[in-house]
């Protein structure tokens, strides 16, 4: 009888312990890349004037036009493989919250032409961090960017 009581007590303790167990999952989705503009934690998209492309922060993807359509990729197209994301200017599209920022590409291309420089920017990552092809391709990831889309 005592054995049965100990068995039941052990079973009850086991159930009580397992019911209080917690599972913690930390998923790093939608975090700004290290080369991204500091101070814009809720930004959804950046427009990169020098490469006429967008960056989707939530999906960690570049959006660029090629082969007659808009493409999404973790990397910029090959012609921009050496583009310095840390030093290139990023326009934070604070007023756009859809799925297709390129719907306003014509306006963005005019307003933020290649070589556009708004107010000085700081990157999220190290001040001395430099983009290089090797690091970028391995991490596939990262300036107080100013400039808003009116859309």
C-alpha atoms as an extended CHARMM CRD file, in Angstrom:
* protein
*
       151  EXT
         1         1  UNK       CA              0.0000000000        0.0000000000        0.0000000000  PROA      1               0.0000000000
         2         2  UNK       CA              2.8260000000        2.3620000000        0.8790000000  PROA      2               0.0000000000
         3         3  UNK       CA              4.4280000000        1.6480000000       -2.4940000000  PROA      3               0.0000000000
         4         4  UNK       CA              1.1770000000        2.5360000000       -4.2560000000  PROA      4               0.0000000000
         5         5  UNK       CA              0.9430000000        5.8270000000       -2.3180000000  PROA      5               0.0000000000
         6         6  UNK       CA              4.5220000000        6.7190000000       -3.2410000000  PROA      6               0.0000000000
         7         7  UNK       CA              3.8290000000        5.8650000000       -6.8680000000  PROA      7               0.0000000000
         8         8  UNK       CA              0.7230000000        8.0960000000       -6.9430000000  PROA      8               0.0000000000
         9         9  UNK       CA              2.5860000000       10.8990000000       -5.1760000000  PROA      9               0.0000000000
        10        10  UNK       CA              5.4550000000       10.6450000000       -7.6770000000  PROA      10              0.0000000000
        11        11  UNK       CA              2.9910000000       10.7100000000      -10.5790000000  PROA      11              0.0000000000
        12        12  UNK       CA              1.2370000000       13.7770000000       -9.1580000000  PROA      12              0.0000000000
        13        13  UNK       CA              4.5720000000       15.5770000000       -8.6560000000  PROA      13              0.0000000000
        14        14  UNK       CA              5.6020000000       14.7080000000      -12.1870000000  PROA      14              0.0000000000
        15        15  UNK       CA              2.3650000000       16.1210000000      -13.6260000000  PROA      15              0.0000000000
        16        16  UNK       CA              2.6170000000       19.2890000000      -11.5060000000  PROA      16              0.0000000000
        17        17  UNK       CA              6.2180000000       19.8590000000      -12.5480000000  PROA      17              0.0000000000
        18        18  UNK       CA              5.6060000000       19.3280000000      -16.2410000000  PROA      18              0.0000000000
        19        19  UNK       CA              2.5420000000       21.5930000000      -16.2780000000  PROA      19              0.0000000000
        20        20  UNK       CA              4.6750000000       24.4940000000      -15.0410000000  PROA      20              0.0000000000
        21        21  UNK       CA              7.4320000000       24.0000000000      -17.5880000000  PROA      21              0.0000000000
        22        22  UNK       CA              7.8830000000       26.9540000000      -19.9240000000  PROA      22              0.0000000000
        23        23  UNK       CA              9.1420000000       27.0030000000      -23.4480000000  PROA      23              0.0000000000
        24        24  UNK       CA             10.9850000000       30.1150000000      -24.5630000000  PROA      24              0.0000000000
        25        25  UNK       CA             11.6470000000       30.6820000000      -28.2360000000  PROA      25              0.0000000000
        26        26  UNK       CA             13.6060000000       33.7020000000      -29.3970000000  PROA      26              0.0000000000
        27        27  UNK       CA             13.1420000000       34.3020000000      -33.1090000000  PROA      27              0.0000000000
        28        28  UNK       CA             15.1060000000       37.1230000000      -34.7000000000  PROA      28              0.0000000000
        29        29  UNK       CA             12.5900000000       38.1340000000      -37.3730000000  PROA      29              0.0000000000
        30        30  UNK       CA             12.2710000000       41.7090000000      -38.4830000000  PROA      30              0.0000000000
        31        31  UNK       CA             15.3690000000       43.0450000000      -36.7720000000  PROA      31              0.0000000000
        32        32  UNK       CA             17.2200000000       45.7870000000      -38.5510000000  PROA      32              0.0000000000
        33        33  UNK       CA             20.5110000000       44.7930000000      -40.1800000000  PROA      33              0.0000000000
        34        34  UNK       CA             23.7810000000       46.0360000000      -38.6540000000  PROA      34              0.0000000000
        35        35  UNK       CA             24.2530000000       48.3470000000      -41.6490000000  PROA      35              0.0000000000
        36        36  UNK       CA             20.7790000000       49.8290000000      -41.1470000000  PROA      36              0.0000000000
        37        37  UNK       CA             20.0160000000       53.3500000000      -39.9610000000  PROA      37              0.0000000000
        38        38  UNK       CA             20.1690000000       53.8470000000      -36.1960000000  PROA      38              0.0000000000
        39        39  UNK       CA             17.0700000000       55.1530000000      -34.4700000000  PROA      39              0.0000000000
        40        40  UNK       CA             14.4110000000       53.4840000000      -36.5940000000  PROA      40              0.0000000000
        41        41  UNK       CA             13.4330000000       50.3600000000      -34.6980000000  PROA      41              0.0000000000
        42        42  UNK       CA              9.9980000000       50.1690000000      -36.3170000000  PROA      42              0.0000000000
        43        43  UNK       CA             11.0770000000       50.8070000000      -39.9030000000  PROA      43              0.0000000000
        44        44  UNK       CA              9.6600000000       48.3760000000      -42.4290000000  PROA      44              0.0000000000
        45        45  UNK       CA             11.5140000000       49.4640000000      -45.5730000000  PROA      45              0.0000000000
        46        46  UNK       CA             14.6020000000       51.3750000000      -46.6460000000  PROA      46              0.0000000000
        47        47  UNK       CA             15.1050000000       52.7710000000      -50.1180000000  PROA      47              0.0000000000
        48        48  UNK       CA             18.7230000000       52.5390000000      -51.2940000000  PROA      48              0.0000000000
        49        49  UNK       CA             19.1290000000       55.3390000000      -53.8790000000  PROA      49              0.0000000000
        50        50  UNK       CA             22.5810000000       54.3190000000      -55.1120000000  PROA      50              0.0000000000
        51        51  UNK       CA             21.3580000000       50.8960000000      -56.1940000000  PROA      51              0.0000000000
        52        52  UNK       CA             17.6920000000       51.8030000000      -56.8850000000  PROA      52              0.0000000000
        53        53  UNK       CA             16.5700000000       49.0390000000      -54.5290000000  PROA      53              0.0000000000
        54        54  UNK       CA             14.5350000000       48.5500000000      -51.3880000000  PROA      54              0.0000000000
        55        55  UNK       CA             15.2560000000       46.5690000000      -48.2460000000  PROA      55              0.0000000000
        56        56  UNK       CA             12.4080000000       44.8160000000      -46.4370000000  PROA      56              0.0000000000
        57        57  UNK       CA             13.3980000000       44.7730000000      -42.7480000000  PROA      57              0.0000000000
        58        58  UNK       CA             10.6870000000       42.2930000000      -41.7100000000  PROA      58              0.0000000000
        59        59  UNK       CA             11.6760000000       39.7180000000      -44.3410000000  PROA      59              0.0000000000
        60        60  UNK       CA             15.4230000000       40.5590000000      -44.3900000000  PROA      60              0.0000000000
        61        61  UNK       CA             15.2740000000       40.8200000000      -48.1770000000  PROA      61              0.0000000000
        62        62  UNK       CA             16.3320000000       43.2370000000      -50.8620000000  PROA      62              0.0000000000
        63        63  UNK       CA             13.7600000000       44.1620000000      -53.4810000000  PROA      63              0.0000000000
        64        64  UNK       CA             15.1380000000       45.1720000000      -56.8710000000  PROA      64              0.0000000000
        65        65  UNK       CA             14.0260000000       45.3460000000      -60.4730000000  PROA      65              0.0000000000
        66        66  UNK       CA             15.5430000000       42.8800000000      -62.9200000000  PROA      66              0.0000000000
        67        67  UNK       CA             14.4850000000       40.7360000000      -65.8520000000  PROA      67              0.0000000000
        68        68  UNK       CA             11.2750000000       42.7010000000      -66.2500000000  PROA      68              0.0000000000
        69        69  UNK       CA              9.9750000000       42.2370000000      -62.6980000000  PROA      69              0.0000000000
        70        70  UNK       CA             10.5470000000       43.1220000000      -59.0560000000  PROA      70              0.0000000000
        71        71  UNK       CA             12.5670000000       40.4480000000      -57.2670000000  PROA      71              0.0000000000
        72        72  UNK       CA             13.1450000000       39.6320000000      -53.6100000000  PROA      72              0.0000000000
        73        73  UNK       CA             16.4530000000       38.1890000000      -52.4700000000  PROA      73              0.0000000000
        74        74  UNK       CA             18.6760000000       37.9950000000      -49.4060000000  PROA      74              0.0000000000
        75        75  UNK       CA             21.4020000000       39.5570000000      -51.5300000000  PROA      75              0.0000000000
        76        76  UNK       CA             21.6580000000       42.4600000000      -53.8940000000  PROA      76              0.0000000000
        77        77  UNK       CA             22.0130000000       41.5270000000      -57.5510000000  PROA      77              0.0000000000
        78        78  UNK       CA             25.4930000000       40.6300000000      -58.7600000000  PROA      78              0.0000000000
        79        79  UNK       CA             26.1520000000       44.0570000000      -60.3130000000  PROA      79              0.0000000000
        80        80  UNK       CA             26.0190000000       45.5150000000      -56.7780000000  PROA      80              0.0000000000
        81        81  UNK       CA             28.0300000000       42.7780000000      -55.0530000000  PROA      81              0.0000000000
        82        82  UNK       CA             30.6810000000       45.3220000000      -54.0030000000  PROA      82              0.0000000000
        83        83  UNK       CA             28.2420000000       47.9990000000      -52.8680000000  PROA      83              0.0000000000
        84        84  UNK       CA             29.0770000000       49.2830000000      -49.3770000000  PROA      84              0.0000000000
        85        85  UNK       CA             25.8520000000       48.9960000000      -47.3790000000  PROA      85              0.0000000000
        86        86  UNK       CA             27.4110000000       50.6410000000      -44.3190000000  PROA      86              0.0000000000
        87        87  UNK       CA             28.3830000000       53.8140000000      -46.1570000000  PROA      87              0.0000000000
        88        88  UNK       CA             25.5700000000       53.9620000000      -48.6880000000  PROA      88              0.0000000000
        89        89  UNK       CA             22.6650000000       56.2450000000      -47.8620000000  PROA      89              0.0000000000
        90        90  UNK       CA             19.4210000000       54.6570000000      -46.7020000000  PROA      90              0.0000000000
        91        91  UNK       CA             16.0980000000       56.4720000000      -46.9430000000  PROA      91              0.0000000000
        92        92  UNK       CA             13.7610000000       55.1880000000      -44.2510000000  PROA      92              0.0000000000
        93        93  UNK       CA             10.2440000000       54.9040000000      -45.6430000000  PROA      93              0.0000000000
        94        94  UNK       CA              8.3950000000       55.7220000000      -42.4430000000  PROA      94              0.0000000000
        95        95  UNK       CA              5.0570000000       56.4430000000      -44.0960000000  PROA      95              0.0000000000
        96        96  UNK       CA              4.6850000000       53.2600000000      -46.1540000000  PROA      96              0.0000000000
        97        97  UNK       CA              3.2000000000       50.1120000000      -44.6190000000  PROA      97              0.0000000000
        98        98  UNK       CA              2.2690000000       47.8210000000      -47.4970000000  PROA      98              0.0000000000
        99        99  UNK       CA              3.8810000000       44.8970000000      -49.2740000000  PROA      99              0.0000000000
       100       100  UNK       CA              5.0350000000       46.6600000000      -52.4620000000  PROA      100             0.0000000000
       101       101  UNK       CA              7.1080000000       49.7900000000      -51.7390000000  PROA      101             0.0000000000
       102       102  UNK       CA              8.1850000000       49.7410000000      -55.3740000000  PROA      102             0.0000000000
       103       103  UNK       CA              4.6850000000       50.9330000000      -56.2910000000  PROA      103             0.0000000000
       104       104  UNK       CA              6.1810000000       54.3790000000      -55.6340000000  PROA      104             0.0000000000
       105       105  UNK       CA              9.5100000000       53.6900000000      -57.3330000000  PROA      105             0.0000000000
       106       106  UNK       CA              9.1160000000       56.4600000000      -59.9340000000  PROA      106             0.0000000000
       107       107  UNK       CA              8.6120000000       59.0390000000      -57.1770000000  PROA      107             0.0000000000
       108       108  UNK       CA             11.4100000000       57.6130000000      -55.0170000000  PROA      108             0.0000000000
       109       109  UNK       CA             13.8430000000       57.5300000000      -57.9370000000  PROA      109             0.0000000000
       110       110  UNK       CA             13.2070000000       61.2300000000      -58.6520000000  PROA      110             0.0000000000
       111       111  UNK       CA             13.0900000000       62.4310000000      -55.0440000000  PROA      111             0.0000000000
       112       112  UNK       CA             16.0820000000       60.3220000000      -53.9340000000  PROA      112             0.0000000000
       113       113  UNK       CA             18.2650000000       60.1260000000      -57.0460000000  PROA      113             0.0000000000
       114       114  UNK       CA             21.5030000000       58.1410000000      -57.1600000000  PROA      114             0.0000000000
       115       115  UNK       CA             24.0250000000       59.8720000000      -54.9020000000  PROA      115             0.0000000000
       116       116  UNK       CA             21.2800000000       61.3390000000      -52.6800000000  PROA      116             0.0000000000
       117       117  UNK       CA             22.5290000000       62.3840000000      -49.2660000000  PROA      117             0.0000000000
       118       118  UNK       CA             20.0820000000       63.6590000000      -46.6910000000  PROA      118             0.0000000000
       119       119  UNK       CA             21.0550000000       64.4050000000      -43.1280000000  PROA      119             0.0000000000
       120       120  UNK       CA             24.1390000000       62.5900000000      -41.7550000000  PROA      120             0.0000000000
       121       121  UNK       CA             23.5100000000       58.9780000000      -40.8250000000  PROA      121             0.0000000000
       122       122  UNK       CA             24.7950000000       56.5550000000      -38.2150000000  PROA      122             0.0000000000
       123       123  UNK       CA             24.6280000000       52.8230000000      -38.7090000000  PROA      123             0.0000000000
       124       124  UNK       CA             23.3790000000       50.4360000000      -36.0600000000  PROA      124             0.0000000000
       125       125  UNK       CA             26.6260000000       48.4640000000      -36.2490000000  PROA      125             0.0000000000
       126       126  UNK       CA             30.1150000000       49.5570000000      -35.3380000000  PROA      126             0.0000000000
       127       127  UNK       CA             31.2540000000       52.9580000000      -36.5950000000  PROA      127             0.0000000000
       128       128  UNK       CA             34.3040000000       51.3060000000      -38.1080000000  PROA      128             0.0000000000
       129       129  UNK       CA             32.4180000000       48.3600000000      -39.5530000000  PROA      129             0.0000000000
       130       130  UNK       CA             32.8990000000       48.1410000000      -43.2760000000  PROA      130             0.0000000000
       131       131  UNK       CA             30.8790000000       46.1590000000      -45.7230000000  PROA      131             0.0000000000
       132       132  UNK       CA             32.8390000000       43.5630000000      -47.5880000000  PROA      132             0.0000000000
       133       133  UNK       CA             31.6800000000       40.8600000000      -49.8840000000  PROA      133             0.0000000000
       134       134  UNK       CA             32.9200000000       38.0140000000      -47.6910000000  PROA      134             0.0000000000
       135       135  UNK       CA             31.2100000000       39.1620000000      -44.4910000000  PROA      135             0.0000000000
       136       136  UNK       CA             28.0140000000       40.1130000000      -46.2940000000  PROA      136             0.0000000000
       137       137  UNK       CA             27.7010000000       36.8030000000      -48.0880000000  PROA      137             0.0000000000
       138       138  UNK       CA             28.3470000000       34.8650000000      -44.8560000000  PROA      138             0.0000000000
       139       139  UNK       CA             26.0130000000       36.8210000000      -42.6000000000  PROA      139             0.0000000000
       140       140  UNK       CA             23.5630000000       37.7770000000      -45.3300000000  PROA      140             0.0000000000
       141       141  UNK       CA             22.4320000000       40.6580000000      -43.2060000000  PROA      141             0.0000000000
       142       142  UNK       CA             22.4370000000       45.0890000000      -41.0130000000  PROA      142             0.0000000000
       143       143  UNK       CA             22.8250000000       55.7890000000      -40.5050000000  PROA      143             0.0000000000
       144       144  UNK       CA             20.2050000000       58.1050000000      -38.5300000000  PROA      144             0.0000000000
       145       145  UNK       CA             18.4720000000       57.9210000000      -41.8960000000  PROA      145             0.0000000000
       146       146  UNK       CA             16.1600000000       60.7320000000      -42.6860000000  PROA      146             0.0000000000
       147       147  UNK       CA             13.8270000000       61.1120000000      -45.5540000000  PROA      147             0.0000000000
       148       148  UNK       CA             10.3140000000       59.9240000000      -45.7070000000  PROA      148             0.0000000000
       149       149  UNK       CA              8.0760000000       58.7040000000      -48.3790000000  PROA      149             0.0000000000
       150       150  UNK       CA              4.8210000000       60.6020000000      -48.5820000000  PROA      150             0.0000000000
       151       151  UNK       CA              3.0870000000       57.3770000000      -49.4540000000  PROA      151             0.0000000000
